[in-house]
């Protein structure tokens, strides 16, 4: 198992609503806008080549968020690794989901992408990503069945297992 990234600061996730938004983001055929301003000042952890290669072969992960009462919520999500080291998450009607509402209050996330290579012998592999979510709204090229709301995960800590075996 490997783990990288800086230890998270206690205030990494807090919103800074006094800060202006970074403005429109270039995206596919038009500008993407942030759904809210987020403190994304902590250094991003970087994926190894093995982790990048693995993530490119996967399309499904499980995203965990925390609701305002402190209850965790985990759901399967479509994942799209990006060249800049972030991961985009898309879905149908994403802006109406509980995960979207949770992230408006607390951008801390955990994303697990894993699979089973074999049951006998037992061989599993995966990547566990802890980080912060950025909520984006606007046109994108993830696919026709995805809503315009997209979650961008900025990794802060990464752990992986079983990738060296296949």
C-alpha positions in Angstrom: 0.0 0.0 0.0 1.3 3.5 -0.8 0.2 6.8 0.6 1.2 10.3 -0.5 0.2 13.8 0.1 0.5 16.4 2.7 -1.3 16.0 6.0 -4.6 17.8 5.7 -4.9 21.1 7.6 -7.9 21.5 9.9 -9.3 24.4 7.7 -8.7 23.0 4.2 -12.4 22.4 3.7 -13.8 25.7 5.0 -15.5 28.0 2.6 -14.2 31.4 2.0 -17.3 33.3 0.8 -15.5 36.6 0.9 -13.1 35.5 -1.9 -14.3 36.2 -5.5 -14.8 33.2 -7.8 -12.0 32.5 -10.2 -14.5 33.3 -13.0 -15.4 31.2 -16.0 -13.4 28.1 -16.8 -12.7 26.9 -20.3 -14.6 23.7 -20.9 -15.6 21.7 -24.0 -17.8 24.1 -26.0 -18.4 26.8 -23.5 -17.5 28.3 -20.1 -17.9 26.3 -16.9 -18.8 28.1 -13.8 -18.3 27.2 -10.1 -21.4 26.4 -8.2 -19.7 28.0 -5.1 -16.4 29.2 -4.0 -14.2 26.7 -2.3 -10.9 26.9 -0.4 -8.6 24.8 -2.6 -5.3 26.1 -1.3 -3.9 22.8 0.0 -1.3 21.1 -2.3 -2.7 18.5 -4.6 -1.3 15.0 -4.3 -0.1 13.4 -7.6 -0.9 10.0 -8.9 1.9 7.5 -9.8 2.0 6.2 -13.4 0.5 2.9 -12.2 -2.4 4.7 -10.5 -3.0 6.9 -13.6 -2.9 3.8 -15.9 -5.3 1.9 -13.6 -7.8 4.8 -13.2 -7.9 5.2 -17.0 -9.3 1.6 -17.2 -12.1 2.3 -14.7 -15.4 4.1 -15.2 -17.1 3.5 -11.8 -16.1 4.5 -8.3 -17.8 5.2 -4.9 -17.9 8.7 -3.7 -18.4 9.4 0.0 -19.6 12.8 1.3 -20.8 13.9 4.7 -24.3 15.5 5.3 -24.9 18.5 7.6 -25.6 16.0 10.5 -22.3 14.3 10.2 -23.7 11.2 8.5 -21.6 9.7 5.7 -23.2 9.0 2.4 -21.5 6.8 -0.3 -22.8 6.2 -3.8 -21.5 4.7 -7.1 -20.5 7.5 -9.5 -19.1 7.7 -13.0 -15.4 8.8 -12.9 -13.3 10.5 -15.6 -9.6 11.0 -14.7 -8.1 14.2 -16.2 -4.6 15.0 -17.4 -4.3 17.7 -14.7 -4.5 15.1 -11.9 -8.1 15.8 -10.9 -11.1 13.4 -11.4 -14.4 14.5 -12.8 -17.6 12.9 -11.6 -20.7 13.1 -13.6 -24.2 11.7 -13.4 -27.9 12.2 -14.3 -29.4 15.3 -12.6 -26.3 15.6 -10.5 -27.3 19.1 -9.2 -30.4 17.6 -7.5 -28.6 14.8 -5.6 -27.9 14.6 -1.9 -24.1 14.3 -2.7 -24.3 17.7 -4.5 -26.2 19.3 -1.5 -23.7 17.7 0.9 -20.7 19.2 -1.0 -22.2 22.7 -1.0 -21.8 22.6 2.8 -18.6 20.5 3.1 -16.3 19.8 0.1 -14.4 17.0 1.8 -14.7 13.7 -0.1 -13.4 10.2 -0.3 -13.4 8.4 -3.6 -12.6 4.7 -3.9 -12.0 3.0 -7.3 -11.3 -0.7 -7.1 -12.0 -4.1 -8.6 -11.3 -7.8 -8.1 -8.8 -9.5 -10.4 -9.6 -13.0 -9.1 -11.4 -14.7 -6.2 -8.9 -17.7 -6.1 -6.4 -16.5 -5.3 -7.9 -13.4 -3.8 -6.5 -10.5 -5.7 -8.0 -7.0 -5.5 -6.6 -3.6 -6.5 -7.7 -0.1 -6.2 -7.1 3.6 -5.4 -8.4 5.5 -2.4 -8.5 9.2 -2.9 -9.1 11.8 -0.2 -9.6 15.3 -1.2 -11.8 18.3 -1.9 -14.6 18.7 -4.3 -15.2 21.6 -6.6 -18.8 21.9 -7.9 -18.9 23.0 -11.6 -21.8 23.9 -13.8 -21.7 24.2 -17.6 -21.2 22.4 -20.9 -18.8 19.4 -20.9 -17.9 16.4 -23.0 -18.5 13.6 -20.5 -21.5 12.2 -22.4 -25.0 13.0 -23.5 -26.7 11.4 -20.5 -24.9 13.5 -17.9 -26.3 16.7 -16.5 -24.4 19.9 -16.7 -23.4 19.7 -13.0 -20.0 18.1 -12.6 -17.9 17.4 -9.5 -14.1 17.9 -9.8 -12.1 16.0 -7.1 -8.8 17.6 -6.1 -6.7 14.7 -4.5 -5.0 15.6 -1.2 -4.0 12.0 -0.1 -3.8 8.9 -2.3 -3.5 5.3 -1.2 -3.3 2.4 -3.7 -3.0 -1.4 -3.5 -2.6 -4.3 -5.8 -1.6 -2.2 -8.8 1.9 -3.7 -9.1 0.5 -7.2 -9.6 -1.5 -6.4 -12.7 
